[in-house]
Amino acid sequence: MAPPFGTAFRGCHLPSCRIQGTGITSASIWTDRLTFRPVNSAGTATADFFVKARSFGVTSNGVNATVVVPEVIYQGQGNPILLTAYRLRSASSYDWSSSPAAAVTSTVATWQQDLASGDTPGRAAVGIDHSAQTNDDIKIFIAGALLGIAGGAIIAAVQEAMHLGGRPEPAA
């Protein structure tokens, strides 16, 4: 697994993890051999990759949220599953219909991706909080209406000023 340039894994130790390059172009590469243990006649293996980042693969502004399900290059047999989870404030208030989440709580959204041998491309999942969007739309409408009223008042005042300034003096 290799995160974007300038992002490093937390707890990255040799020989599984190495850092190539320096500065913003440094790359952190973590290779982990999965050891499968039989569980009810099926093999199970888990590998967790934690990164040092303030915000990694997720962005949210209260109305829209976007998360990234990473690309995975898998070499091996079987049908592994990738679970990608993000902590996100009000995660359950978002409509994730573009790429449905496998599980959502009030603070965590999780996506499940079936992997095949080879390259499984990454994807972005976009969520929309429709109630927050409606609230923003109402505020924008009110602001536009007030701006229109204010603009109309300014134009009326300018027209009145032009009429007052252009009147001839009455004859005595």
CORGI-V592231 format. One record per residue. N is the residue number from 1. RES is the residue in one small letter. PHI is phi in radians with two decimals (none if undefined). Layout:
{{N & RES & PHI} {N & RES & PHI}}
This chain:
{{1 & m & none} {2 & a & -2.37} {3 & p & -1.33} {4 & p & -1.03} {5 & f & -0.92} {6 & g & 1.49} {7 & t & -1.94} {8 & a & -2.06} {9 & f & -1.36} {10 & r & -1.50} {11 & g & 1.29} {12 & c & -1.47} {13 & h & -2.25} {14 & l & -1.17} {15 & p & -1.54} {16 & s & -1.21} {17 & c & -2.18} {18 & r & -2.48} {19 & i & -1.99} {20 & q & -1.95} {21 & g & 1.44} {22 & t & -2.40} {23 & g & 1.18} {24 & i & -1.19} {25 & t & -1.68} {26 & s & -1.27} {27 & a & -2.17} {28 & s & -1.81} {29 & i & -2.11} {30 & w & -2.15} {31 & t & -1.97} {32 & d & -2.37} {33 & r & -1.40} {34 & l & -1.52} {35 & t & -1.83} {36 & f & -1.60} {37 & r & -2.02} {38 & p & -1.17} {39 & v & -2.40} {40 & n & 0.91} {41 & s & 1.12} {42 & a & -2.20} {43 & g & -1.48} {44 & t & -2.31} {45 & a & -2.46} {46 & t & -2.31} {47 & a & -2.33} {48 & d & -1.87} {49 & f & -2.10} {50 & f & -1.80} {51 & v & -2.02} {52 & k & -1.59} {53 & a & -2.81} {54 & r & -1.28} {55 & s & -2.50} {56 & f & -2.20} {57 & g & 1.35} {58 & v & -2.52} {59 & t & -2.49} {60 & s & -2.65} {61 & n & -2.18} {62 & g & 1.63} {63 & v & -1.91} {64 & n & -2.06} {65 & a & -2.39} {66 & t & -2.31} {67 & v & -2.21} {68 & v & -2.00} {69 & v & -1.67} {70 & p & -1.24} {71 & e & -1.27} {72 & v & -2.29} {73 & i & -1.88} {74 & y & -1.96} {75 & q & -2.14} {76 & g & 2.79} {77 & q & -1.79} {78 & g & 1.53} {79 & n & -2.21} {80 & p & -1.23} {81 & i & -2.16} {82 & l & -1.74} {83 & l & -1.90} {84 & t & -2.08} {85 & a & -2.13} {86 & y & -2.25} {87 & r & -1.43} {88 & l & -2.61} {89 & r & -1.05} {90 & s & 1.02} {91 & a & -0.99} {92 & s & -1.32} {93 & s & -1.49} {94 & y & -1.56} {95 & d & -1.61} {96 & w & -1.68} {97 & s & -1.14} {98 & s & -1.17} {99 & s & -2.68} {100 & p & -0.99} {101 & a & -1.38} {102 & a & -1.30} {103 & a & -2.64} {104 & v & -2.43} {105 & t & -2.07} {106 & s & -1.17} {107 & t & -2.21} {108 & v & -2.39} {109 & a & -2.10} {110 & t & -2.21} {111 & w & -1.96} {112 & q & -2.04} {113 & q & -2.25} {114 & d & -1.30} {115 & l & -1.88} {116 & a & -2.14} {117 & s & -1.10} {118 & g & 2.01} {119 & d & -1.69} {120 & t & -1.92} {121 & p & -1.13} {122 & g & -1.32} {123 & r & -2.65} {124 & a & -1.89} {125 & a & -1.95} {126 & v & -1.96} {127 & g & -2.09} {128 & i & -2.21} {129 & d & -1.61} {130 & h & -1.11} {131 & s & -1.20} {132 & a & -1.18} {133 & q & -1.14} {134 & t & -1.09} {135 & n & -1.05} {136 & d & -1.11} {137 & d & -1.09} {138 & i & -1.11} {139 & k & -1.11} {140 & i & -1.16} {141 & f & -1.08} {142 & i & -1.09} {143 & a & -1.08} {144 & g & -1.13} {145 & a & -1.13} {146 & l & -1.12} {147 & l & -1.14} {148 & g & -1.12} {149 & i & -1.11} {150 & a & -1.11} {151 & g & -1.11} {152 & g & -1.09} {153 & a & -1.13} {154 & i & -1.15} {155 & i & -1.12} {156 & a & -1.08} {157 & a & -1.15} {158 & v & -1.14} {159 & q & -1.10} {160 & e & -1.10} {161 & a & -1.11} {162 & m & -1.19} {163 & h & -1.18} {164 & l & -1.17} {165 & g & -1.31} {166 & g & -1.81} {167 & r & -1.38} {168 & p & -1.28} {169 & e & -1.26} {170 & p & -1.18} {171 & a & -1.33} {172 & a & -1.59}}
